[in-house]
Amino acid sequence: MFGWRRRSEGFEWKEYVRTTVLVRRADRQRRVEDARAAAIEKVKHVADAGAEAGRASASYVGSQFSKVLSFIVEALLDLAAATFLVAVRWAKFLGAVFSDAFATLLAPLAKAFRVPIGAARDKMQRWPDFVEKFPIKSHHVIVALVALGLIYIGGPMLRSADGVAVADIPSEAAKPVTVSTDISGRALAIAGDLMKVDGTLVRINGIEAPSTGQPCYRANGRRWNCASVARSGLARIVRGRNLTCTPSGQDNRGYVLADCRIGQTDVAKALVQHGYVFAVRSFFGQLNETEDAARAAKKGIWQGKVQRPQEWRDQQWQDAARTAPDGCPIKGVVRASSKYYALPWSAGYSRTKVRTDRGGRWFCSEDEARAAGFTLSSRS
């Protein structure tokens, strides 16, 4: 028994078991890490191979596309060159044909005018002597042309003051007619509701066109010139056609108010139907329904925000009266021998200056301005 104890001395079973377990655990952990590293390396290899294949495919496709594009460009250039050469050949051929034809046709004329041409050549040879002796020199002609240019450019400026011109279609220009006299003939559109028929200024009854300078807005809020479009619309309707207008009176400017027709077509109704103008609203107005239909269809002036002309003019009057002397916003302008007045809705009204030292005045009404000898501006 003592001998067994001696053989067992120096050997610890617990330490041996613990060491064995740790060694085996470390071995398993190492094998797992090796397997994981191998798997990651394999995935990287597969990814690199896929990327390389993609790059190769893209390069191949790009090279093929470049070849196709190059082929198309070369084909187009060849076609253009061939077309140009054919056109040049045809041009030379036609030029030769026309040259021969004109030479054949002009040969008798050349013989007939051979003597006058020779005489004209002799006179042209003596032309320098005539020019030297002629009293009017080139600098005289240049000065005269410059003076004419200044008159042409400055004339309209002298006839206007700060952007407002004298009316070129005053009410006095209208040919006097009686209410029972029909007016017939071709028409010239002056505004969306005003035209000249057989020399008579006629305002179409039952409608009102947007005022010059009045803003209209589209559905997207963008501003557009509805007054100019109304005039163009009237011009398209009456162009090249005979109208018959039946007068019913005169407006406050002396223009003839009339109902106008082209055959069976009512001009006023056509203008309202297309949204070029407003209908004069009244309880028994014949164009009320036509205007409602145009408004529902958002045609012309009804496609966005818009005011009726009289509402817009009233607003312009009120805005101008706030800053005008004594609340009288009509500007009376004197330019040389011309005297005219501008209303708050006139084009260029804000730039027009009333110079009292030259006889300019402010007026509270058009009657007051006319009584003082002033004429309405054409831009009002």
Secondary structure, DSSP 8 states (H G I E B T S, - for coil): -HHHHHHHTT--HHHHHHHHHHHHHHHHHHHHHHHHHHHHHHHHHHHHHHHHHHHHHHHHHHHHHHHHHHHHHHHHHHHHHHHHHHHHHHHHHHHHHHHHHHHHHHHHHHHHTHHHHHHHHHHHHTHHHHHHH-S--HHHHHHHHHHHHHHHHHHHHHHEETTEEB-SS-GGGS----TT--EEEEEEESSSSEEEETTEEEEETTEE---TT--EE-TTS-EE-HHHHHHHHHHHHHTT-EEEEEEEEE-TTS-EEEEEEETTEEHHHHHHHTTSSEE---TT-TTHHHHHHHHHTT-GGGGS----HHHHHHHHHHHHHHHSGGG--EEEEEETTEEEEE-TTSTTTTT----GGGT-EEESSHHHHHHTT-EEBTT-
